[in-house]
Amino acid sequence: MQKLILIILLCLPWTTAGAESIELQDGTTVEGKILSVGADTVRIEVQTSPTIREEKSYPRAEVAKIRRAGPDDLAFEDIAGLTAPGTADDPAVYDVLIEPVRLFMKNYAYSRHMPQARQLSATLESERARLASGEVKVDGEWIPKDASPAERTEIGGRVQLSKMKATPDPAAALAAFEVLEKNHPASSAYPEAVPVALASIEKLRASIVRASADLDRRTREQEEGLKLASEDRRRQMEAGIAQETAAVQAQIDRVRQSGGKWLPVLPDGTALEELSRLSDSEKARLEKIDTQKMSEAVAKARSAAEQIEAGDLDGAKTSLDEAKALWSQYGRLAPLQESLKKAQDEAARRAKEEAKPAAS
């Protein structure tokens, strides 16, 4: 859950929320962080890109107004960039977003930012309520709670695929793939998710190599430190090492208890070896899956749906037969076959009705 929450929390915008600014004599406003105000110069740090901050200086005579940030301005910057996730299936995700907004509203009821905070809170609370009622949000689109089982399978697969693509953590991406494969293997998202999973495995393997090297170095440093430490200091160091080891084991136990197989990359030799073996075996297994045929089946099924809508029932039957031959387990085939059968029955009924006058 913690990883899921971190995945869907969007980064704050790289522009500031206008907490501090200077206004020049020509009317230009420069927003940023004021570094100093001297008798001759005003220095301000401006965010010019997501990763670059630039320090600028202006002659004091050119500066008409200086606006310093108040406590509420600084606090509002921490929540101003929070937005609802595009894909969500768990109300708990919104709890993490809502809590800092509630805290701001409680602590800064007088703030000029309260209207924006109330609007943000209302939006997040409303979407959380929709999730709690059974709806699901996929790529910004809300799916009703009374969706059919086939639709729920499709939705579930798209949700997990979206999580896989959103997270930079390969272990978290593979954990989402594990859920997709276990609960929604008949979704159209599955053939698209397999290459994403393979790419995540490659990233994970690189992370394992780095983590193993770091662990070896750290272990050597700890052993050397223990040899050189005094008795009291050594006891403190050993207690600290034991505490860190217990914290790592607790993370491993949480994953185990959840039934997941993909551990995060942790400073634990046994866990890293296990991850390495799992990565190798899963890579070999996934490379054998013919996702091209599955993707072709999905395309054929989409064509069949369009043909049914257009009344081309013979073409729809051909498309569905081809899709079934390519991927018989695809979840949308059965509903489409039902739709085709209804359309065929209706076409036969109309033909029979039209034939009655001619027969008489």
Secondary structure, DSSP 8 states (H G I E B T S, - for coil): -HHHHHHHS----SS--SSSEEEETTS-EEESEEEEE-SSEEEEEEE-SSS-EEEEEEEGGGEEEEE---HHHHHHHHHHT----SSB--THHHHHHHHHHHHHHHH-TT-TTHHHHHHHHHHHHHHHHHHHTT-EEETTEEE-TT--HHHHHHHHHHHHHHHHHH-S-HHHHHHHHHHHHHH-TTSTHHHHHHHHHHHHHHHHHHHHHHHHHHHHHHHHHHHHHHHHS-HHHHHHHHHHHHHHHHHHHHHHHHHHHHT-------S-HHHHHHHHHHHHHHHHHHTTS-HHHHHHHHHHHHHHHHHHHHT-HHHHHHHHHHHHHH-TT-TTHHHHHHHHHHHHHHHHHHHHHHHHHHH-
